[in-house]
Amino acid sequence: MNQLIKNIELLSNQKSFRLGIRNTAENLWFLMHFKELEILNTVICHQQYSEFRTAKTKYPSRRLKKKFANTADFLDYLSPISGSTKRIFLYEIAFTNGWKIKEHCYTHFTIYTNSLDERNTLINHLINSVGYDPIAIESLEPNITYYFKASGSLKDYKFDVSPDEFWSEERLQKWKDAYIKKQYTEEEVVKGEPFINSNNLLLDFPSIKLKGWIEGYPF
């Protein structure tokens, strides 16, 4: 089942969050929620596209210099009726009100606001737009990924916390040290398990000779 919004993660600065989006490149229409905001600047790259491209054909990726007034203007530029034959790679859009959106690996958007209240209001506006009920944001822990269920509840799968860009160097180093230690311990446990020879196991079972069998083994 293809959910538009799959998961959510609050970042540690209390003003930003990540939304897991199924294939952000194909769901840029999601940016229409921000069409009322004026764009300050963008980091967008473009690359020539051809259906007849061969292995020897190399098209460079370049920074798009075109300016857009808002996200609706940007999406119009991407519309098939514009006649564009370029691939577009969105990295960042910054707005004049201080908000910002970054796209990551076609899997999620990171959205930055100016305050906790703005963050919470925006979260519930966005998830409500795809049919989810408002969530108790104050009950969520930062840096934990929560997955949306159709019933409206959230589920975290007890994964470790994931660092974000707002962590201090000291906190990040402690997390790295703990992660390496955990991985090393788990590896030692696997290596320390005794090897079990299935041939020897058969010898420990009571003999169950086949009817009419006189010599040899098994059974």
C-alpha positions as CSV (number, residue, x, y, z in Angstrom):
1,M,0.0,0.0,0.0
2,N,1.5,3.3,-1.0
3,Q,1.0,6.0,1.6
4,L,1.9,9.5,0.7
5,I,3.2,10.3,4.2
6,K,4.7,7.2,5.8
7,N,6.4,8.4,8.9
8,I,7.5,11.4,11.0
9,E,10.5,12.3,13.1
10,L,10.9,15.4,15.3
11,L,14.3,17.0,15.3
12,S,16.1,18.0,18.5
13,N,15.9,21.8,18.0
14,Q,12.1,21.6,18.7
15,K,11.3,23.6,15.5
16,S,12.0,21.1,12.7
17,F,10.8,17.7,11.6
18,R,11.1,15.0,8.9
19,L,8.3,13.6,6.9
20,G,8.8,10.3,5.2
21,I,7.3,10.6,1.7
22,R,7.1,7.8,-0.8
23,N,9.3,8.9,-3.7
24,T,9.5,12.6,-3.2
25,A,10.5,13.1,-6.8
26,E,7.1,11.8,-7.9
27,N,5.3,13.6,-5.1
28,L,6.6,17.2,-5.4
29,W,2.9,18.2,-5.7
30,F,3.1,18.0,-1.9
31,L,4.8,21.4,-2.0
32,M,1.5,23.0,-3.0
33,H,0.9,23.3,0.7
34,F,3.5,26.0,0.8
35,K,2.3,27.9,-2.3
36,E,1.3,31.0,-0.2
37,L,4.9,31.5,0.9
38,E,7.3,33.6,-1.1
39,I,10.5,31.8,-2.1
40,L,13.7,33.5,-1.0
41,N,16.1,31.2,-2.8
42,T,16.4,27.6,-4.0
43,V,19.0,24.9,-4.6
44,I,17.7,23.0,-7.6
45,C,19.7,21.2,-10.3
46,H,18.7,20.2,-13.7
47,Q,19.9,17.6,-16.2
48,Q,19.1,17.1,-19.9
49,Y,16.8,14.1,-20.4
50,S,16.3,11.9,-23.4
51,E,14.4,8.7,-23.9
52,F,17.0,7.6,-26.4
53,R,20.0,8.1,-24.1
54,T,22.7,5.5,-24.6
55,A,25.5,4.3,-22.2
56,K,27.9,6.7,-24.0
57,T,25.7,9.7,-23.6
58,K,26.6,11.9,-20.6
59,Y,24.5,14.9,-19.6
60,P,26.0,17.1,-16.8
61,S,23.9,18.2,-13.9
62,R,23.9,22.0,-13.4
63,R,22.4,24.5,-10.9
64,L,19.1,25.9,-12.1
65,K,19.3,29.7,-12.2
66,K,15.6,30.3,-12.9
67,K,13.8,32.2,-10.1
68,F,10.4,31.1,-8.8
69,A,7.9,33.3,-6.9
70,N,6.4,30.4,-5.0
71,T,6.1,26.6,-5.1
72,A,3.1,26.8,-7.4
73,D,5.3,28.7,-9.9
74,F,8.0,26.0,-9.5
75,L,5.5,23.2,-10.1
76,D,4.1,24.9,-13.2
77,Y,7.7,24.8,-14.5
78,L,7.7,21.1,-14.0
79,S,4.4,20.6,-15.7
80,P,4.5,18.5,-19.0
81,I,2.8,21.3,-20.8
82,S,5.8,23.5,-20.2
83,G,7.7,21.3,-22.7
84,S,10.6,20.7,-20.4
85,T,13.0,17.9,-21.4
86,K,15.1,18.1,-18.2
87,R,15.3,16.1,-15.0
88,I,14.9,18.2,-11.9
89,F,16.7,17.5,-8.6
90,L,15.3,19.6,-5.7
91,Y,17.7,20.0,-2.8
92,E,16.4,23.0,-0.9
93,I,13.8,25.7,-0.9
94,A,14.0,28.6,1.5
95,F,11.1,31.0,2.1
96,T,11.1,34.7,3.1
97,N,9.2,33.8,6.4
98,G,12.2,31.8,7.6
99,W,10.9,28.4,6.8
100,K,12.9,25.9,4.7
101,I,12.4,22.5,3.0
102,K,15.1,20.1,2.1
103,E,14.7,16.9,0.1
104,H,16.7,13.8,1.0
105,C,17.4,10.7,-1.1
106,Y,13.9,10.7,-2.5
107,T,12.7,9.4,0.8
108,H,11.7,12.4,3.0
109,F,11.4,16.1,3.4
110,T,13.0,17.9,6.3
111,I,10.9,21.0,7.1
112,Y,12.3,23.8,9.2
113,T,10.1,26.4,11.0
114,N,10.7,29.2,13.4
115,S,9.1,27.9,16.6
116,L,7.6,25.0,18.4
117,D,4.0,26.3,17.8
118,E,4.6,26.8,14.1
119,R,6.1,23.3,13.9
120,N,3.1,21.7,15.6
121,T,0.5,23.6,13.7
122,L,2.2,22.7,10.4
123,I,2.5,19.0,11.2
124,N,-1.2,18.6,11.9
125,H,-2.1,20.6,8.8
126,L,0.0,18.4,6.6
127,I,-1.0,15.1,8.0
128,N,-4.7,16.1,8.0
129,S,-4.4,16.9,4.3
130,V,-3.9,13.1,3.6
131,G,-6.6,11.9,5.9
132,Y,-4.8,11.4,9.2
133,D,-6.3,12.7,12.5
134,P,-4.3,15.3,14.5
135,I,-1.6,13.7,16.7
136,A,-0.4,14.4,20.2
137,I,2.9,15.8,19.2
138,E,4.0,16.4,22.7
139,S,4.0,12.7,23.4
140,L,6.6,12.0,20.6
141,E,10.3,11.7,21.4
142,P,12.8,13.6,19.3
143,N,15.0,11.6,16.9
144,I,12.7,8.6,16.9
145,T,10.9,7.6,13.7
146,Y,7.2,7.0,14.1
147,Y,5.1,5.3,11.4
148,F,1.5,6.2,10.6
149,K,-1.2,3.5,10.7
150,A,-4.4,3.8,8.8
151,S,-6.3,3.9,12.2
152,G,-4.6,7.2,12.9
153,S,-2.2,5.9,15.6
154,L,1.6,6.0,15.4
155,K,4.0,3.1,15.8
156,D,7.7,3.2,16.6
157,Y,9.6,0.1,16.0
158,K,12.1,0.7,18.8
159,F,15.0,1.5,16.6
160,D,17.8,3.5,18.1
161,V,17.6,7.3,18.0
162,S,19.0,8.8,14.8
163,P,21.3,11.9,15.1
164,D,20.4,15.1,13.5
165,E,22.3,18.3,12.4
166,F,21.5,20.0,15.7
167,W,23.4,17.6,17.9
168,S,26.5,18.9,19.6
169,E,29.8,17.3,18.6
170,E,30.1,15.8,22.1
171,R,26.6,14.2,21.9
172,L,27.3,12.9,18.4
173,Q,30.6,11.3,19.5
174,K,28.9,9.6,22.4
175,W,26.3,8.2,20.1
176,K,28.9,6.9,17.7
177,D,30.9,5.3,20.5
178,A,27.8,3.6,21.9
179,Y,26.7,2.4,18.4
180,I,30.2,0.9,17.6
181,K,30.2,-0.8,21.0
182,K,26.8,-2.3,20.4
183,Q,27.7,-3.5,17.0
184,Y,30.9,-5.1,18.3
185,T,29.1,-6.8,21.2
186,E,26.4,-8.2,18.8
187,E,29.2,-9.5,16.5
188,E,30.9,-11.2,19.4
189,V,27.7,-12.9,20.5
190,V,27.2,-14.3,17.0
191,K,30.8,-15.5,16.8
192,G,30.6,-17.1,20.2
193,E,27.7,-19.4,19.4
194,P,28.7,-23.1,19.4
195,F,28.8,-24.8,16.0
196,I,26.2,-27.6,15.8
197,N,26.9,-30.5,13.5
198,S,23.6,-31.9,12.2
199,N,25.2,-35.2,11.6
200,N,26.0,-35.6,15.2
201,L,22.5,-34.7,16.2
202,L,21.2,-37.7,14.3
203,L,23.3,-40.0,16.3
204,D,21.7,-38.8,19.5
205,F,18.2,-39.6,18.4
206,P,16.7,-43.1,19.2
207,S,17.3,-45.5,16.4
208,I,14.3,-45.8,14.0
209,K,15.3,-48.5,11.6
210,L,13.3,-48.8,8.4
211,K,11.4,-52.0,8.2
212,G,13.5,-54.6,6.4
213,W,16.7,-52.7,6.7
214,I,19.5,-55.0,8.0
215,E,22.9,-53.3,7.5
216,G,24.2,-49.8,7.7
217,Y,22.9,-46.5,8.9
218,P,20.4,-44.7,8.8
219,F,17.8,-44.9,10.2
